Amino acid sequence: NVPTPAYLVALVVGALEERKIGPRSSVWSEAEMVDAGAKEFEDTELYLKTAEDIAGPYVWGRYDILLLPPSFPYGGMNDD
């Protein structure tokens, strides 16, 4: 049980589909983009394992990726 900062949580509503890309990761997106996204991020588990070798276990369990539609022009985090 690990405290999760609010900026690491996203609530998403829409017509989304899921494609599993590893034992603890999925890509979520609209139907038109989800397969391309799964292909693009198919090495995610390898990256997670490499990061764990350097920094220790990934403590949050899931590592899901959300692909935003082109009609949503806003990104995620910034350091203002």
GUBAMI-626800 format. One line per field, with one value per residue (C-alpha): residue in three letters; chain; x, y, z. Coordinates in steps of 0.1 Angstrom, whole numbers. Each point is the difference from the previous one (the first is absolute). Example, Ala and Ser with C-alpha at 12.3 -4.5 7.8 and 13.67 -1.06 7.14 Angstrom:
! GUBAMI-626800
res [ala_ser]
chain [A_A]
c1 [123_14]
c2 [-45_34]
c3 [78_-7]
***
This chain:
! GUBAMI-626800
res [asn_val_pro_thr_pro_ala_tyr_leu_val_ala_leu_val_val_gly_ala_leu_glu_glu_arg_lys_ile_gly_pro_arg_ser_ser_val_trp_ser_glu_ala_glu_met_val_asp_ala_gly_ala_lys_glu_phe_glu_asp_thr_glu_leu_tyr_leu_lys_thr_ala_glu_asp_ile_ala_gly_pro_tyr_val_trp_gly_arg_tyr_asp_ile_leu_leu_leu_pro_pro_ser_phe_pro_tyr_gly_gly_met_asn_asp_asp]
chain [A_A_A_A_A_A_A_A_A_A_A_A_A_A_A_A_A_A_A_A_A_A_A_A_A_A_A_A_A_A_A_A_A_A_A_A_A_A_A_A_A_A_A_A_A_A_A_A_A_A_A_A_A_A_A_A_A_A_A_A_A_A_A_A_A_A_A_A_A_A_A_A_A_A_A_A_A_A_A_A]
c1 [0_18_-13_-7_3_-31_19_7_-38_-21_-37_-10_-34_-6_-5_33_14_28_28_22_37_15_-8_-5_-5_-28_-5_-34_-12_-28_-7_17_33_3_17_26_6_4_26_18_3_5_34_-14_6_36_4_-17_24_30_-11_-5_35_13_-25_-17_-35_-28_-23_-33_-8_-16_16_-27_3_-28_2_-20_-18_13_-31_13_29_11_29_8_24_20_23_-13]
c2 [0_31_36_14_37_15_11_-37_-7_6_-4_-7_-3_-10_-27_-18_-34_-18_-21_-19_5_-18_-17_33_25_9_27_18_20_5_-29_17_5_-29_-26_25_11_-36_-6_33_-9_-38_2_17_-31_-1_37_-7_-29_21_28_-25_-13_36_14_-29_-15_20_4_10_-33_12_22_8_25_23_13_32_7_26_21_4_25_0_-19_-13_12_32_16_36]
c3 [0_-13_3_-34_-7_-16_-31_-8_-3_-31_-4_-35_-16_-36_-25_8_-8_18_-15_24_-7_29_33_18_-29_-24_-26_0_-29_-25_-23_-29_18_25_-21_-13_36_12_-27_8_37_-2_17_31_22_-11_10_34_7_-10_23_28_-5_6_25_17_-3_-16_30_-15_-17_-33_-27_-24_-29_-12_-36_-4_-32_-24_8_36_-3_36_15_34_27_-2_25_2]
***
